[in-house]
Amino acid sequence: MTSIAKLSHAEYKRLSLCPVNCPKLRQRIQSLADFFSVLSTAITMDIQFWFRGHADVKWSLTPSALRYATETSRTKALKLLDDFKRVAEIKLDRPPRPDEELKWVQLAQHYGIPTRLLDWTESATVALYFACLDSAIDGLVFVLNPIDLNRLSFPRKPWILDAQSDAGTIQQYLKLTGKKTPAGRNTIAINPVWNSERLMLQKGVFTLHGSRFDLDTSQAPSLVALPILREAKDQLRMELERVGVDEMTIFPELEHSARHLRRKVMNP
């Protein structure tokens, strides 16, 4: 196997803009072959891993409702779910039941309402697609062992929480306000209810953030980031399209298919 070049000092320094405290690998990823080769050194093949792609190296691993600067703003953002329920119920053919809180939160997340969920995927190539979206900015692909994350909260028997059998624990998280407490509830990994075609196509999973907000190695010792430099993004995106990972295949809505087809004409 051909060895992969390392990032220069200047290239690696660009990754210091990332606010997430976790190791950043030094290999220069320039192709899909490089990506999978580096990935194979970062994970253990018989252990489950989740992935998240950031198009901008400066983004944190913080869910949308918890990014606001003040506790008041964060709590107001979380309470938007109540307004969303009132508006959405009449517009949905099969709305969730009143007691299906996680389903409601997932729907709200899908339509852009701030929540304390953070999207991850079981697919490394889907994460890479999102990391490559902006060719003007360096990106990252984060790799997380969800069992390792949950070990901090459930040390005797860590597992990925289930929407049905662990509904009580999940409900306790969803009742939290926007108050930040460093010694409060840890972030946990949960398997979602796959209640949308988009979630299924993207093999979506979630971290549910408690009172500590930001995810880093203090909660997930296995967390690591793979650098996706801006210079490599166009090549990587082209190779992803060749293997069937593009806007049309991971977004089921017709407008995404139309935009993908239009882009093929504009950028042949």
C-alpha positions as CSV (number, residue, x, y, z in Angstrom):
1,M,0.0,0.0,0.0
2,T,1.4,3.4,-1.0
3,S,2.1,5.6,2.0
4,I,0.0,8.7,2.4
5,A,1.8,12.1,2.6
6,K,1.6,14.1,5.8
7,L,0.2,17.6,6.0
8,S,2.7,20.4,6.0
9,H,3.2,22.4,9.2
10,A,1.2,25.3,7.6
11,E,-1.6,22.9,6.5
12,Y,-1.8,21.3,9.9
13,K,-1.9,24.7,11.6
14,R,-5.0,25.5,9.6
15,L,-6.8,22.8,11.6
16,S,-6.2,24.7,14.8
17,L,-9.2,26.8,13.9
18,C,-11.3,23.8,14.9
19,P,-12.9,24.4,18.4
20,V,-13.4,20.7,19.1
21,N,-10.8,19.3,21.5
22,C,-9.9,16.0,19.9
23,P,-6.9,14.5,17.9
24,K,-6.7,15.7,14.3
25,L,-4.9,13.2,12.0
26,R,-1.9,14.5,10.0
27,Q,-2.5,12.5,6.7
28,R,-3.3,14.5,3.6
29,I,-6.5,13.0,2.1
30,Q,-6.6,13.7,-1.6
31,S,-8.7,10.8,-3.0
32,L,-11.3,8.3,-1.9
33,A,-8.6,5.7,-1.7
34,D,-6.7,7.9,0.8
35,F,-9.8,8.5,2.8
36,F,-10.5,4.8,3.3
37,S,-6.9,4.0,3.9
38,V,-6.7,6.7,6.7
39,L,-10.1,5.6,8.0
40,S,-8.9,2.0,8.4
41,T,-6.0,3.2,10.6
42,A,-8.4,5.3,12.8
43,I,-11.1,2.6,13.5
44,T,-11.3,-1.0,14.6
45,M,-13.2,-2.9,12.0
46,D,-15.3,-5.0,14.3
47,I,-16.6,-2.0,16.4
48,Q,-19.4,0.3,15.4
49,F,-18.5,3.8,14.5
50,W,-20.4,6.9,13.6
51,F,-19.3,9.8,11.3
52,R,-20.1,13.5,10.9
53,G,-18.8,15.8,8.2
54,H,-18.1,19.5,8.7
55,A,-17.7,21.6,5.6
56,D,-16.2,24.3,7.8
57,V,-13.3,23.5,10.2
58,K,-14.5,26.2,12.6
59,W,-17.8,24.5,13.5
60,S,-18.2,22.9,16.9
61,L,-19.9,19.6,17.8
62,T,-22.8,21.5,19.4
63,P,-26.5,21.0,18.5
64,S,-28.4,24.0,17.0
65,A,-30.5,24.9,20.1
66,L,-27.5,25.0,22.3
67,R,-25.3,27.3,20.1
68,Y,-27.0,30.5,21.4
69,A,-25.0,32.7,23.7
70,T,-27.4,33.0,26.6
71,E,-29.4,30.6,28.6
72,T,-32.6,32.6,27.9
73,S,-32.0,32.3,24.1
74,R,-31.3,28.6,24.3
75,T,-34.4,27.9,26.4
76,K,-36.5,29.9,24.0
77,A,-35.1,27.9,21.0
78,L,-36.0,24.7,22.7
79,K,-39.5,25.8,23.4
80,L,-40.1,26.4,19.7
81,L,-41.0,22.7,19.6
82,D,-44.3,23.5,21.2
83,D,-45.1,26.1,18.4
84,F,-43.9,23.6,15.8
85,K,-46.3,21.0,17.1
86,R,-49.3,23.3,16.8
87,V,-48.4,24.3,13.3
88,A,-47.3,20.9,12.0
89,E,-50.1,18.7,13.3
90,I,-52.6,19.9,10.6
91,K,-50.0,19.7,7.8
92,L,-48.9,16.1,8.5
93,D,-50.8,13.1,7.2
94,R,-49.6,11.0,10.2
95,P,-48.4,13.2,13.0
96,P,-46.7,11.6,16.0
97,R,-48.8,10.9,19.0
98,P,-48.6,13.5,21.8
99,D,-46.4,11.1,23.9
100,E,-44.0,10.4,21.1
101,E,-41.6,13.3,22.0
102,L,-38.5,12.0,20.2
103,K,-40.5,11.7,16.9
104,W,-41.6,15.3,17.3
105,V,-38.1,16.4,18.0
106,Q,-36.8,14.5,15.0
107,L,-39.4,16.1,12.7
108,A,-38.6,19.5,14.1
109,Q,-34.9,18.9,13.4
110,H,-35.7,17.8,9.9
111,Y,-37.6,21.1,9.2
112,G,-34.9,23.3,10.7
113,I,-36.2,23.9,14.2
114,P,-33.4,24.1,16.8
115,T,-33.1,21.0,19.0
116,R,-30.6,19.4,21.3
117,L,-30.0,16.6,18.7
118,L,-26.8,16.5,16.6
119,D,-26.9,14.5,13.3
120,W,-24.4,11.7,12.7
121,T,-24.4,8.9,10.1
122,E,-23.4,5.3,10.0
123,S,-21.9,6.0,6.5
124,A,-18.4,7.3,6.2
125,T,-19.0,8.4,2.6
126,V,-22.1,10.4,3.5
127,A,-20.1,12.2,6.1
128,L,-17.4,12.9,3.6
129,Y,-20.0,14.3,1.2
130,F,-21.0,16.9,3.7
131,A,-17.4,17.7,4.6
132,C,-16.7,18.5,0.9
133,L,-19.6,20.9,0.4
134,D,-17.7,24.2,0.5
135,S,-14.5,24.1,-1.6
136,A,-13.3,27.5,-0.2
137,I,-12.9,26.2,3.4
138,D,-11.1,23.4,5.1
139,G,-13.3,20.7,6.5
140,L,-13.2,17.6,8.8
141,V,-14.8,14.2,9.2
142,F,-15.3,13.3,12.8
143,V,-15.3,9.6,13.9
144,L,-17.0,8.5,17.0
145,N,-17.5,5.2,18.9
146,P,-21.1,5.6,20.2
147,I,-20.7,2.8,22.8
148,D,-17.5,4.5,24.1
149,L,-19.5,7.8,24.4
150,N,-22.3,6.1,26.4
151,R,-19.8,4.4,28.7
152,L,-19.5,7.7,30.7
153,S,-23.2,7.6,31.5
154,F,-23.7,3.9,31.7
155,P,-20.4,2.4,32.8
156,R,-21.7,-1.0,33.8
157,K,-23.4,-1.8,30.5
158,P,-22.9,0.8,27.8
159,W,-25.2,0.6,24.8
160,I,-26.7,2.8,22.1
161,L,-30.1,4.0,23.5
162,D,-33.2,2.8,21.7
163,A,-36.2,5.1,21.1
164,Q,-38.7,2.6,22.5
165,S,-37.0,0.7,25.3
166,D,-35.0,3.7,26.6
167,A,-37.8,6.3,26.1
168,G,-37.8,7.3,29.8
169,T,-34.1,8.2,29.7
170,I,-34.5,10.1,26.4
171,Q,-37.5,11.9,27.8
172,Q,-35.5,13.2,30.7
173,Y,-33.0,14.8,28.3
174,L,-35.7,16.3,26.1
175,K,-37.1,18.1,29.2
176,L,-33.8,19.9,30.0
177,T,-33.7,23.7,29.6
178,G,-30.9,25.8,28.0
179,K,-28.9,25.9,31.3
180,K,-25.3,24.8,30.8
181,T,-23.9,22.7,33.7
182,P,-20.4,21.3,33.3
183,A,-21.2,18.6,35.9
184,G,-24.6,17.9,34.4
185,R,-25.9,15.2,32.1
186,N,-23.4,13.9,29.5
187,T,-24.0,13.6,25.8
188,I,-25.5,10.2,24.8
189,A,-25.8,8.3,21.5
190,I,-29.3,7.2,20.5
191,N,-30.7,5.2,17.6
192,P,-33.5,7.3,16.1
193,V,-36.9,6.4,14.8
194,W,-36.4,6.3,11.1
195,N,-39.5,8.4,10.3
196,S,-38.3,10.1,7.2
197,E,-36.9,8.9,3.9
198,R,-34.0,11.3,4.2
199,L,-32.9,9.9,7.5
200,M,-32.9,6.4,6.0
201,L,-31.0,7.4,2.9
202,Q,-28.4,9.2,5.0
203,K,-28.2,6.3,7.6
204,G,-28.9,8.9,10.2
205,V,-28.2,8.6,13.9
206,F,-28.1,11.2,16.7
207,T,-26.2,12.3,19.7
208,L,-28.5,13.8,22.3
209,H,-26.8,16.5,24.3
210,G,-27.4,17.1,27.9
211,S,-26.2,19.9,30.1
212,R,-22.5,19.9,29.0
213,F,-23.4,21.0,25.4
214,D,-20.1,20.6,23.5
215,L,-18.8,17.2,22.5
216,D,-15.1,16.5,22.7
217,T,-12.7,13.9,24.2
218,S,-13.7,14.8,27.7
219,Q,-16.9,12.9,27.0
220,A,-15.8,10.7,24.1
221,P,-12.2,9.5,24.4
222,S,-12.4,7.8,21.0
223,L,-13.3,11.0,19.1
224,V,-10.9,11.8,16.2
225,A,-11.0,14.1,13.2
226,L,-9.8,13.4,9.6
227,P,-8.7,16.6,7.8
228,I,-10.4,17.4,4.5
229,L,-8.4,20.3,3.0
230,R,-10.1,22.7,0.7
231,E,-7.7,21.9,-2.1
232,A,-8.9,18.3,-2.2
233,K,-12.7,18.8,-2.0
234,D,-13.5,19.1,-5.7
235,Q,-11.6,15.9,-6.5
236,L,-13.2,14.0,-3.6
237,R,-16.7,15.2,-4.5
238,M,-16.2,14.0,-8.1
239,E,-15.0,10.6,-6.9
240,L,-18.0,10.4,-4.5
241,E,-20.4,11.1,-7.4
242,R,-18.8,8.3,-9.4
243,V,-19.6,5.8,-6.6
244,G,-23.2,7.1,-6.3
245,V,-22.9,9.6,-3.4
246,D,-24.3,12.9,-4.4
247,E,-27.1,15.4,-3.6
248,M,-29.7,13.4,-5.6
249,T,-29.0,10.1,-3.8
250,I,-28.9,11.3,-0.2
251,F,-31.7,13.9,-0.4
252,P,-35.0,12.3,-1.6
253,E,-36.8,15.6,-2.1
254,L,-37.4,16.6,-5.8
255,E,-35.8,20.0,-5.5
256,H,-32.5,18.4,-4.6
257,S,-32.6,16.1,-7.7
258,A,-33.4,19.2,-9.8
259,R,-30.5,21.1,-8.3
260,H,-28.1,18.2,-8.9
261,L,-29.2,17.9,-12.5
262,R,-28.8,21.6,-13.1
263,R,-25.4,21.6,-11.6
264,K,-24.3,18.9,-14.0
265,V,-25.0,21.3,-16.9
266,M,-23.5,24.4,-15.2
267,N,-20.3,22.5,-14.2
268,P,-19.8,19.7,-16.8
